[in-house]
Structure formats: structure tokens, C-alpha cells
Amino acid sequence: MASFSFCGQTVYVREGRCVNADGTLGGSSLTMIEALRFGIEGMGLDEAEALRMASLYPARMMGQEDLFGRVAPGRTANLAIYDPASFTPLATADRGRVLRHLI
């Protein structure tokens, strides 16, 4: 079973959930690519809207939409590149520079 330390407590990942030692739910281990896939396939969201929900809306909530959340001149190009047919991560980019090809 996977575990990690968070705010002085050990958090365990069990069946896709994050729980403490007594089993109290503390969150989810859902990855962003899994959330994107669920939004598109499970909820029927348009891919563009699902991508905004994963990028622009969090940046906006944090008051950082002038830097993050869109691919445009003057924005920080931190990207996850994936195959939209299989939702397989292909590469990552930091400030526009591809860091790692995953396949």
C-alpha cells in the first residue's frame, strides 16, 4: 500500500482514496489525466471545456490567469502532452521546453 506524509500525518492510498490510519477519508488519488478522461467520457464534457477546467479555471482561482492556464504569447508554457484517443501521457514541457518524452 502506498503512503506519504502530509501535514504531520501518514496518508495511505487505498482503492483510489487517500485515508489516514483509522480509515477516515482525506481525499482522492485521482490523477489529472484520469480526471480529464472522466470529464470527457464519463460526464460528456467537450474536450476544450475539460481542458479549461484542468488549466484555466484553477489558474483563475489562484489569480494567476495572466501567466498560466492558456497557450498564448506571454504565458508560461507548462504543458502535459497526451494522446487524446487513449489519454496516454506522451511528454511534458516546462516553460515551452520539452523535458521528457514519456513513450
ZADO-693080 format. One record per atom (N, C-alpha, C, O): residue number from 1; residue in one letter; chain; atom name; x, y, z. Coordinates in steps of 0.1 Angstrom, whole numbers, m for minus. Example, Ala and Ser with C-alpha at 12.3 -4.5 7.8 and 13.67 -1.06 7.14 Angstrom:
// residues 2
<1; "A"; "A"; "N"; <132; m57; 78>>
<1; "A"; "A"; "CA"; <123; m45; 78>>
<1; "A"; "A"; "C"; <132; m33; 78>>
<1; "A"; "A"; "O"; <142; m33; 85>>
<2; "S"; "A"; "N"; <128; m22; 71>>
<2; "S"; "A"; "CA"; <137; m11; 71>>
<2; "S"; "A"; "C"; <129; 0; 79>>
<2; "S"; "A"; "O"; <134; 11; 80>>
//
This chain:
// residues 103
<1; "M"; "A"; "N"; <8; m12; 0>>
<1; "M"; "A"; "CA"; <0; 0; 0>>
<1; "M"; "A"; "C"; <9; 12; 0>>
<1; "M"; "A"; "O"; <18; 13; 8>>
<2; "A"; "A"; "N"; <6; 22; m8>>
<2; "A"; "A"; "CA"; <14; 34; m9>>
<2; "A"; "A"; "C"; <10; 44; 2>>
<2; "A"; "A"; "O"; <m2; 44; 7>>
<3; "S"; "A"; "N"; <19; 51; 7>>
<3; "S"; "A"; "CA"; <17; 61; 17>>
<3; "S"; "A"; "C"; <26; 73; 15>>
<3; "S"; "A"; "O"; <36; 72; 9>>
<4; "F"; "A"; "N"; <22; 84; 21>>
<4; "F"; "A"; "CA"; <31; 96; 21>>
<4; "F"; "A"; "C"; <27; 104; 34>>
<4; "F"; "A"; "O"; <17; 103; 40>>
<5; "S"; "A"; "N"; <36; 114; 37>>
<5; "S"; "A"; "CA"; <34; 122; 48>>
<5; "S"; "A"; "C"; <28; 135; 44>>
<5; "S"; "A"; "O"; <32; 141; 34>>
<6; "F"; "A"; "N"; <18; 140; 51>>
<6; "F"; "A"; "CA"; <11; 153; 48>>
<6; "F"; "A"; "C"; <7; 159; 60>>
<6; "F"; "A"; "O"; <m1; 154; 68>>
<7; "C"; "A"; "N"; <12; 171; 63>>
<7; "C"; "A"; "CA"; <8; 179; 75>>
<7; "C"; "A"; "C"; <10; 171; 88>>
<7; "C"; "A"; "O"; <2; 172; 97>>
<8; "G"; "A"; "N"; <21; 164; 88>>
<8; "G"; "A"; "CA"; <25; 156; 100>>
<8; "G"; "A"; "C"; <17; 143; 102>>
<8; "G"; "A"; "O"; <19; 136; 112>>
<9; "Q"; "A"; "N"; <9; 139; 92>>
<9; "Q"; "A"; "CA"; <2; 126; 93>>
<9; "Q"; "A"; "C"; <6; 117; 81>>
<9; "Q"; "A"; "O"; <10; 122; 71>>
<10; "T"; "A"; "N"; <5; 104; 84>>
<10; "T"; "A"; "CA"; <7; 95; 73>>
<10; "T"; "A"; "C"; <m6; 93; 66>>
<10; "T"; "A"; "O"; <m16; 90; 72>>
<11; "V"; "A"; "N"; <m6; 94; 53>>
<11; "V"; "A"; "CA"; <m18; 93; 44>>
<11; "V"; "A"; "C"; <m15; 80; 36>>
<11; "V"; "A"; "O"; <m5; 78; 30>>
<12; "Y"; "A"; "N"; <m25; 71; 36>>
<12; "Y"; "A"; "CA"; <m24; 59; 29>>
<12; "Y"; "A"; "C"; <m34; 59; 16>>
<12; "Y"; "A"; "O"; <m45; 65; 17>>
<13; "V"; "A"; "N"; <m29; 54; 5>>
<13; "V"; "A"; "CA"; <m37; 53; m7>>
<13; "V"; "A"; "C"; <m43; 39; m7>>
<13; "V"; "A"; "O"; <m36; 29; m9>>
<14; "R"; "A"; "N"; <m56; 38; m6>>
<14; "R"; "A"; "CA"; <m63; 26; m6>>
<14; "R"; "A"; "C"; <m75; 26; m16>>
<14; "R"; "A"; "O"; <m84; 35; m14>>
<15; "E"; "A"; "N"; <m75; 18; m26>>
<15; "E"; "A"; "CA"; <m86; 17; m35>>
<15; "E"; "A"; "C"; <m89; 31; m41>>
<15; "E"; "A"; "O"; <m101; 34; m43>>
<16; "G"; "A"; "N"; <m79; 38; m45>>
<16; "G"; "A"; "CA"; <m81; 51; m51>>
<16; "G"; "A"; "C"; <m85; 63; m42>>
<16; "G"; "A"; "O"; <m88; 74; m46>>
<17; "R"; "A"; "N"; <m85; 60; m29>>
<17; "R"; "A"; "CA"; <m88; 70; m19>>
<17; "R"; "A"; "C"; <m76; 73; m10>>
<17; "R"; "A"; "O"; <m68; 64; m8>>
<18; "C"; "A"; "N"; <m75; 85; m5>>
<18; "C"; "A"; "CA"; <m65; 88; 5>>
<18; "C"; "A"; "C"; <m71; 89; 19>>
<18; "C"; "A"; "O"; <m81; 96; 21>>
<19; "V"; "A"; "N"; <m66; 80; 28>>
<19; "V"; "A"; "CA"; <m72; 79; 41>>
<19; "V"; "A"; "C"; <m61; 80; 52>>
<19; "V"; "A"; "O"; <m49; 78; 48>>
<20; "N"; "A"; "N"; <m65; 84; 64>>
<20; "N"; "A"; "CA"; <m55; 83; 75>>
<20; "N"; "A"; "C"; <m54; 69; 81>>
<20; "N"; "A"; "O"; <m61; 60; 76>>
<21; "A"; "A"; "N"; <m47; 68; 92>>
<21; "A"; "A"; "CA"; <m45; 54; 98>>
<21; "A"; "A"; "C"; <m58; 48; 102>>
<21; "A"; "A"; "O"; <m59; 36; 102>>
<22; "D"; "A"; "N"; <m68; 56; 106>>
<22; "D"; "A"; "CA"; <m81; 50; 111>>
<22; "D"; "A"; "C"; <m91; 48; 99>>
<22; "D"; "A"; "O"; <m102; 44; 101>>
<23; "G"; "A"; "N"; <m87; 52; 87>>
<23; "G"; "A"; "CA"; <m95; 50; 75>>
<23; "G"; "A"; "C"; <m104; 62; 72>>
<23; "G"; "A"; "O"; <m112; 61; 63>>
<24; "T"; "A"; "N"; <m102; 73; 79>>
<24; "T"; "A"; "CA"; <m110; 85; 76>>
<24; "T"; "A"; "C"; <m106; 90; 62>>
<24; "T"; "A"; "O"; <m94; 92; 60>>
<25; "L"; "A"; "N"; <m116; 93; 54>>
<25; "L"; "A"; "CA"; <m113; 98; 40>>
<25; "L"; "A"; "C"; <m107; 112; 41>>
<25; "L"; "A"; "O"; <m111; 121; 48>>
<26; "G"; "A"; "N"; <m96; 113; 33>>
<26; "G"; "A"; "CA"; <m89; 126; 33>>
<26; "G"; "A"; "C"; <m87; 131; 19>>
<26; "G"; "A"; "O"; <m81; 142; 17>>
<27; "G"; "A"; "N"; <m92; 125; 9>>
<27; "G"; "A"; "CA"; <m91; 129; m5>>
<27; "G"; "A"; "C"; <m91; 118; m15>>
<27; "G"; "A"; "O"; <m95; 107; m11>>
<28; "S"; "A"; "N"; <m86; 121; m27>>
<28; "S"; "A"; "CA"; <m86; 111; m37>>
<28; "S"; "A"; "C"; <m72; 110; m43>>
<28; "S"; "A"; "O"; <m64; 120; m42>>
<29; "S"; "A"; "N"; <m69; 99; m49>>
<29; "S"; "A"; "CA"; <m56; 97; m56>>
<29; "S"; "A"; "C"; <m58; 99; m71>>
<29; "S"; "A"; "O"; <m50; 94; m79>>
<30; "L"; "A"; "N"; <m69; 105; m75>>
<30; "L"; "A"; "CA"; <m72; 107; m89>>
<30; "L"; "A"; "C"; <m62; 116; m96>>
<30; "L"; "A"; "O"; <m58; 126; m91>>
<31; "T"; "A"; "N"; <m56; 111; m107>>
<31; "T"; "A"; "CA"; <m46; 119; m114>>
<31; "T"; "A"; "C"; <m54; 129; m123>>
<31; "T"; "A"; "O"; <m65; 127; m126>>
<32; "M"; "A"; "N"; <m47; 139; m128>>
<32; "M"; "A"; "CA"; <m53; 149; m137>>
<32; "M"; "A"; "C"; <m57; 143; m150>>
<32; "M"; "A"; "O"; <m68; 146; m155>>
<33; "I"; "A"; "N"; <m49; 134; m155>>
<33; "I"; "A"; "CA"; <m53; 127; m168>>
<33; "I"; "A"; "C"; <m65; 118; m166>>
<33; "I"; "A"; "O"; <m74; 117; m175>>
<34; "E"; "A"; "N"; <m67; 112; m154>>
<34; "E"; "A"; "CA"; <m79; 104; m151>>
<34; "E"; "A"; "C"; <m91; 113; m150>>
<34; "E"; "A"; "O"; <m102; 110; m154>>
<35; "A"; "A"; "N"; <m89; 125; m144>>
<35; "A"; "A"; "CA"; <m100; 134; m142>>
<35; "A"; "A"; "C"; <m104; 140; m156>>
<35; "A"; "A"; "O"; <m116; 141; m158>>
<36; "L"; "A"; "N"; <m94; 142; m164>>
<36; "L"; "A"; "CA"; <m97; 147; m178>>
<36; "L"; "A"; "C"; <m106; 137; m185>>
<36; "L"; "A"; "O"; <m116; 140; m192>>
<37; "R"; "A"; "N"; <m101; 124; m185>>
<37; "R"; "A"; "CA"; <m108; 113; m192>>
<37; "R"; "A"; "C"; <m122; 112; m186>>
<37; "R"; "A"; "O"; <m132; 110; m194>>
<38; "F"; "A"; "N"; <m124; 112; m173>>
<38; "F"; "A"; "CA"; <m137; 111; m167>>
<38; "F"; "A"; "C"; <m146; 122; m171>>
<38; "F"; "A"; "O"; <m158; 120; m175>>
<39; "G"; "A"; "N"; <m141; 135; m172>>
<39; "G"; "A"; "CA"; <m149; 146; m176>>
<39; "G"; "A"; "C"; <m154; 144; m190>>
<39; "G"; "A"; "O"; <m166; 148; m193>>
<40; "I"; "A"; "N"; <m145; 140; m199>>
<40; "I"; "A"; "CA"; <m149; 138; m213>>
<40; "I"; "A"; "C"; <m158; 126; m215>>
<40; "I"; "A"; "O"; <m168; 127; m221>>
<41; "E"; "A"; "N"; <m153; 114; m211>>
<41; "E"; "A"; "CA"; <m160; 102; m214>>
<41; "E"; "A"; "C"; <m171; 99; m204>>
<41; "E"; "A"; "O"; <m182; 94; m208>>
<42; "G"; "A"; "N"; <m169; 102; m191>>
<42; "G"; "A"; "CA"; <m179; 99; m181>>
<42; "G"; "A"; "C"; <m190; 110; m179>>
<42; "G"; "A"; "O"; <m202; 106; m176>>
<43; "M"; "A"; "N"; <m187; 122; m181>>
<43; "M"; "A"; "CA"; <m196; 133; m180>>
<43; "M"; "A"; "C"; <m201; 139; m193>>
<43; "M"; "A"; "O"; <m210; 147; m193>>
<44; "G"; "A"; "N"; <m194; 136; m204>>
<44; "G"; "A"; "CA"; <m198; 141; m217>>
<44; "G"; "A"; "C"; <m194; 155; m219>>
<44; "G"; "A"; "O"; <m199; 162; m228>>
<45; "L"; "A"; "N"; <m183; 160; m212>>
<45; "L"; "A"; "CA"; <m178; 173; m214>>
<45; "L"; "A"; "C"; <m171; 174; m228>>
<45; "L"; "A"; "O"; <m165; 164; m232>>
<46; "D"; "A"; "N"; <m172; 186; m234>>
<46; "D"; "A"; "CA"; <m164; 189; m246>>
<46; "D"; "A"; "C"; <m150; 189; m242>>
<46; "D"; "A"; "O"; <m146; 194; m231>>
<47; "E"; "A"; "N"; <m141; 184; m250>>
<47; "E"; "A"; "CA"; <m126; 183; m246>>
<47; "E"; "A"; "C"; <m121; 197; m243>>
<47; "E"; "A"; "O"; <m113; 198; m233>>
<48; "A"; "A"; "N"; <m124; 207; m250>>
<48; "A"; "A"; "CA"; <m119; 220; m248>>
<48; "A"; "A"; "C"; <m124; 225; m234>>
<48; "A"; "A"; "O"; <m116; 231; m227>>
<49; "E"; "A"; "N"; <m136; 222; m230>>
<49; "E"; "A"; "CA"; <m141; 226; m217>>
<49; "E"; "A"; "C"; <m134; 219; m206>>
<49; "E"; "A"; "O"; <m130; 224; m196>>
<50; "A"; "A"; "N"; <m132; 206; m208>>
<50; "A"; "A"; "CA"; <m125; 198; m198>>
<50; "A"; "A"; "C"; <m110; 203; m196>>
<50; "A"; "A"; "O"; <m105; 203; m185>>
<51; "L"; "A"; "N"; <m104; 207; m207>>
<51; "L"; "A"; "CA"; <m90; 212; m206>>
<51; "L"; "A"; "C"; <m90; 225; m199>>
<51; "L"; "A"; "O"; <m81; 228; m191>>
<52; "R"; "A"; "N"; <m100; 234; m201>>
<52; "R"; "A"; "CA"; <m101; 246; m193>>
<52; "R"; "A"; "C"; <m103; 244; m178>>
<52; "R"; "A"; "O"; <m98; 251; m170>>
<53; "M"; "A"; "N"; <m111; 234; m175>>
<53; "M"; "A"; "CA"; <m114; 230; m161>>
<53; "M"; "A"; "C"; <m101; 225; m155>>
<53; "M"; "A"; "O"; <m99; 227; m143>>
<54; "A"; "A"; "N"; <m92; 219; m162>>
<54; "A"; "A"; "CA"; <m79; 214; m157>>
<54; "A"; "A"; "C"; <m68; 225; m157>>
<54; "A"; "A"; "O"; <m58; 223; m150>>
<55; "S"; "A"; "N"; <m70; 236; m164>>
<55; "S"; "A"; "CA"; <m59; 245; m165>>
<55; "S"; "A"; "C"; <m63; 260; m162>>
<55; "S"; "A"; "O"; <m58; 266; m153>>
<56; "L"; "A"; "N"; <m72; 265; m171>>
<56; "L"; "A"; "CA"; <m75; 279; m169>>
<56; "L"; "A"; "C"; <m83; 282; m156>>
<56; "L"; "A"; "O"; <m79; 292; m149>>
<57; "Y"; "A"; "N"; <m93; 274; m153>>
<57; "Y"; "A"; "CA"; <m101; 277; m141>>
<57; "Y"; "A"; "C"; <m93; 277; m128>>
<57; "Y"; "A"; "O"; <m94; 286; m120>>
<58; "P"; "A"; "N"; <m84; 267; m126>>
<58; "P"; "A"; "CA"; <m75; 267; m114>>
<58; "P"; "A"; "C"; <m66; 280; m114>>
<58; "P"; "A"; "O"; <m64; 286; m104>>
<59; "A"; "A"; "N"; <m60; 283; m126>>
<59; "A"; "A"; "CA"; <m52; 295; m126>>
<59; "A"; "A"; "C"; <m60; 307; m123>>
<59; "A"; "A"; "O"; <m55; 316; m116>>
<60; "R"; "A"; "N"; <m72; 308; m128>>
<60; "R"; "A"; "CA"; <m80; 320; m125>>
<60; "R"; "A"; "C"; <m83; 321; m110>>
<60; "R"; "A"; "O"; <m83; 331; m104>>
<61; "M"; "A"; "N"; <m87; 309; m104>>
<61; "M"; "A"; "CA"; <m90; 309; m90>>
<61; "M"; "A"; "C"; <m78; 314; m81>>
<61; "M"; "A"; "O"; <m80; 320; m71>>
<62; "M"; "A"; "N"; <m66; 311; m86>>
<62; "M"; "A"; "CA"; <m54; 315; m78>>
<62; "M"; "A"; "C"; <m49; 329; m82>>
<62; "M"; "A"; "O"; <m39; 333; m77>>
<63; "G"; "A"; "N"; <m56; 336; m91>>
<63; "G"; "A"; "CA"; <m52; 349; m95>>
<63; "G"; "A"; "C"; <m40; 349; m104>>
<63; "G"; "A"; "O"; <m33; 359; m104>>
<64; "Q"; "A"; "N"; <m38; 338; m111>>
<64; "Q"; "A"; "CA"; <m26; 336; m120>>
<64; "Q"; "A"; "C"; <m29; 335; m134>>
<64; "Q"; "A"; "O"; <m21; 330; m142>>
<65; "E"; "A"; "N"; <m41; 338; m138>>
<65; "E"; "A"; "CA"; <m45; 336; m152>>
<65; "E"; "A"; "C"; <m38; 344; m162>>
<65; "E"; "A"; "O"; <m38; 342; m174>>
<66; "D"; "A"; "N"; <m31; 355; m158>>
<66; "D"; "A"; "CA"; <m23; 362; m167>>
<66; "D"; "A"; "C"; <m10; 355; m171>>
<66; "D"; "A"; "O"; <m3; 359; m181>>
<67; "L"; "A"; "N"; <m6; 345; m163>>
<67; "L"; "A"; "CA"; <6; 337; m166>>
<67; "L"; "A"; "C"; <3; 322; m170>>
<67; "L"; "A"; "O"; <10; 317; m179>>
<68; "F"; "A"; "N"; <m7; 316; m164>>
<68; "F"; "A"; "CA"; <m10; 302; m166>>
<68; "F"; "A"; "C"; <m24; 300; m172>>
<68; "F"; "A"; "O"; <m32; 309; m171>>
<69; "G"; "A"; "N"; <m26; 287; m176>>
<69; "G"; "A"; "CA"; <m40; 283; m180>>
<69; "G"; "A"; "C"; <m44; 284; m194>>
<69; "G"; "A"; "O"; <m54; 280; m198>>
<70; "R"; "A"; "N"; <m35; 291; m203>>
<70; "R"; "A"; "CA"; <m38; 292; m217>>
<70; "R"; "A"; "C"; <m24; 291; m224>>
<70; "R"; "A"; "O"; <m14; 294; m219>>
<71; "V"; "A"; "N"; <m25; 286; m236>>
<71; "V"; "A"; "CA"; <m13; 286; m245>>
<71; "V"; "A"; "C"; <m15; 298; m254>>
<71; "V"; "A"; "O"; <m23; 299; m263>>
<72; "A"; "A"; "N"; <m6; 308; m251>>
<72; "A"; "A"; "CA"; <m6; 321; m258>>
<72; "A"; "A"; "C"; <7; 328; m256>>
<72; "A"; "A"; "O"; <14; 325; m246>>
<73; "P"; "A"; "N"; <10; 337; m265>>
<73; "P"; "A"; "CA"; <22; 345; m263>>
<73; "P"; "A"; "C"; <22; 352; m249>>
<73; "P"; "A"; "O"; <12; 358; m245>>
<74; "G"; "A"; "N"; <34; 352; m242>>
<74; "G"; "A"; "CA"; <35; 358; m229>>
<74; "G"; "A"; "C"; <31; 350; m217>>
<74; "G"; "A"; "O"; <32; 354; m206>>
<75; "R"; "A"; "N"; <25; 338; m220>>
<75; "R"; "A"; "CA"; <21; 329; m209>>
<75; "R"; "A"; "C"; <32; 319; m207>>
<75; "R"; "A"; "O"; <40; 316; m216>>
<76; "T"; "A"; "N"; <32; 313; m195>>
<76; "T"; "A"; "CA"; <41; 303; m191>>
<76; "T"; "A"; "C"; <36; 290; m197>>
<76; "T"; "A"; "O"; <25; 285; m194>>
<77; "A"; "A"; "N"; <44; 284; m206>>
<77; "A"; "A"; "CA"; <40; 272; m213>>
<77; "A"; "A"; "C"; <45; 259; m206>>
<77; "A"; "A"; "O"; <54; 252; m210>>
<78; "N"; "A"; "N"; <38; 256; m194>>
<78; "N"; "A"; "CA"; <40; 244; m187>>
<78; "N"; "A"; "C"; <29; 235; m192>>
<78; "N"; "A"; "O"; <17; 237; m190>>
<79; "L"; "A"; "N"; <33; 224; m199>>
<79; "L"; "A"; "CA"; <23; 216; m206>>
<79; "L"; "A"; "C"; <24; 201; m204>>
<79; "L"; "A"; "O"; <35; 196; m201>>
<80; "A"; "A"; "N"; <13; 194; m204>>
<80; "A"; "A"; "CA"; <13; 180; m204>>
<80; "A"; "A"; "C"; <7; 176; m218>>
<80; "A"; "A"; "O"; <m4; 180; m222>>
<81; "I"; "A"; "N"; <15; 168; m225>>
<81; "I"; "A"; "CA"; <11; 165; m239>>
<81; "I"; "A"; "C"; <6; 150; m238>>
<81; "I"; "A"; "O"; <13; 141; m233>>
<82; "Y"; "A"; "N"; <m6; 148; m244>>
<82; "Y"; "A"; "CA"; <m12; 134; m242>>
<82; "Y"; "A"; "C"; <m19; 131; m255>>
<82; "Y"; "A"; "O"; <m22; 139; m264>>
<83; "D"; "A"; "N"; <m21; 117; m257>>
<83; "D"; "A"; "CA"; <m28; 112; m268>>
<83; "D"; "A"; "C"; <m43; 113; m265>>
<83; "D"; "A"; "O"; <m47; 106; m256>>
<84; "P"; "A"; "N"; <m51; 121; m272>>
<84; "P"; "A"; "CA"; <m65; 122; m268>>
<84; "P"; "A"; "C"; <m73; 110; m271>>
<84; "P"; "A"; "O"; <m84; 109; m265>>
<85; "A"; "A"; "N"; <m69; 101; m279>>
<85; "A"; "A"; "CA"; <m76; 89; m281>>
<85; "A"; "A"; "C"; <m75; 79; m270>>
<85; "A"; "A"; "O"; <m85; 72; m266>>
<86; "S"; "A"; "N"; <m63; 78; m264>>
<86; "S"; "A"; "CA"; <m61; 68; m253>>
<86; "S"; "A"; "C"; <m59; 75; m239>>
<86; "S"; "A"; "O"; <m58; 68; m229>>
<87; "F"; "A"; "N"; <m58; 88; m239>>
<87; "F"; "A"; "CA"; <m54; 95; m227>>
<87; "F"; "A"; "C"; <m41; 91; m221>>
<87; "F"; "A"; "O"; <m39; 90; m209>>
<88; "T"; "A"; "N"; <m32; 87; m230>>
<88; "T"; "A"; "CA"; <m18; 83; m226>>
<88; "T"; "A"; "C"; <m9; 95; m226>>
<88; "T"; "A"; "O"; <m8; 102; m236>>
<89; "P"; "A"; "N"; <m3; 98; m214>>
<89; "P"; "A"; "CA"; <7; 110; m214>>
<89; "P"; "A"; "C"; <18; 107; m224>>
<89; "P"; "A"; "O"; <24; 96; m224>>
<90; "L"; "A"; "N"; <22; 117; m232>>
<90; "L"; "A"; "CA"; <33; 115; m241>>
<90; "L"; "A"; "C"; <46; 123; m238>>
<90; "L"; "A"; "O"; <57; 118; m240>>
<91; "A"; "A"; "N"; <44; 135; m232>>
<91; "A"; "A"; "CA"; <56; 143; m229>>
<91; "A"; "A"; "C"; <51; 154; m219>>
<91; "A"; "A"; "O"; <39; 156; m217>>
<92; "T"; "A"; "N"; <61; 161; m213>>
<92; "T"; "A"; "CA"; <59; 172; m205>>
<92; "T"; "A"; "C"; <68; 184; m210>>
<92; "T"; "A"; "O"; <78; 181; m215>>
<93; "A"; "A"; "N"; <63; 196; m208>>
<93; "A"; "A"; "CA"; <71; 208; m212>>
<93; "A"; "A"; "C"; <71; 217; m200>>
<93; "A"; "A"; "O"; <61; 219; m194>>
<94; "D"; "A"; "N"; <82; 224; m198>>
<94; "D"; "A"; "CA"; <84; 234; m187>>
<94; "D"; "A"; "C"; <88; 247; m194>>
<94; "D"; "A"; "O"; <99; 247; m200>>
<95; "R"; "A"; "N"; <80; 257; m193>>
<95; "R"; "A"; "CA"; <82; 270; m200>>
<95; "R"; "A"; "C"; <85; 268; m214>>
<95; "R"; "A"; "O"; <94; 275; m220>>
<96; "G"; "A"; "N"; <78; 259; m221>>
<96; "G"; "A"; "CA"; <79; 257; m235>>
<96; "G"; "A"; "C"; <90; 247; m240>>
<96; "G"; "A"; "O"; <91; 244; m251>>
<97; "R"; "A"; "N"; <98; 242; m230>>
<97; "R"; "A"; "CA"; <108; 233; m234>>
<97; "R"; "A"; "C"; <104; 219; m230>>
<97; "R"; "A"; "O"; <101; 216; m218>>
<98; "V"; "A"; "N"; <104; 210; m240>>
<98; "V"; "A"; "CA"; <100; 196; m237>>
<98; "V"; "A"; "C"; <111; 190; m228>>
<98; "V"; "A"; "O"; <123; 190; m231>>
<99; "L"; "A"; "N"; <106; 185; m216>>
<99; "L"; "A"; "CA"; <115; 180; m207>>
<99; "L"; "A"; "C"; <117; 165; m208>>
<99; "L"; "A"; "O"; <128; 159; m207>>
<100; "R"; "A"; "N"; <106; 158; m211>>
<100; "R"; "A"; "CA"; <106; 144; m210>>
<100; "R"; "A"; "C"; <96; 138; m220>>
<100; "R"; "A"; "O"; <84; 141; m219>>
<101; "H"; "A"; "N"; <101; 129; m229>>
<101; "H"; "A"; "CA"; <91; 122; m237>>
<101; "H"; "A"; "C"; <88; 109; m229>>
<101; "H"; "A"; "O"; <98; 102; m225>>
<102; "L"; "A"; "N"; <76; 106; m227>>
<102; "L"; "A"; "CA"; <72; 95; m218>>
<102; "L"; "A"; "C"; <71; 82; m226>>
<102; "L"; "A"; "O"; <71; 71; m219>>
<103; "I"; "A"; "N"; <70; 82; m239>>
<103; "I"; "A"; "CA"; <70; 70; m246>>
<103; "I"; "A"; "C"; <79; 71; m258>>
<103; "I"; "A"; "O"; <81; 61; m266>>
//
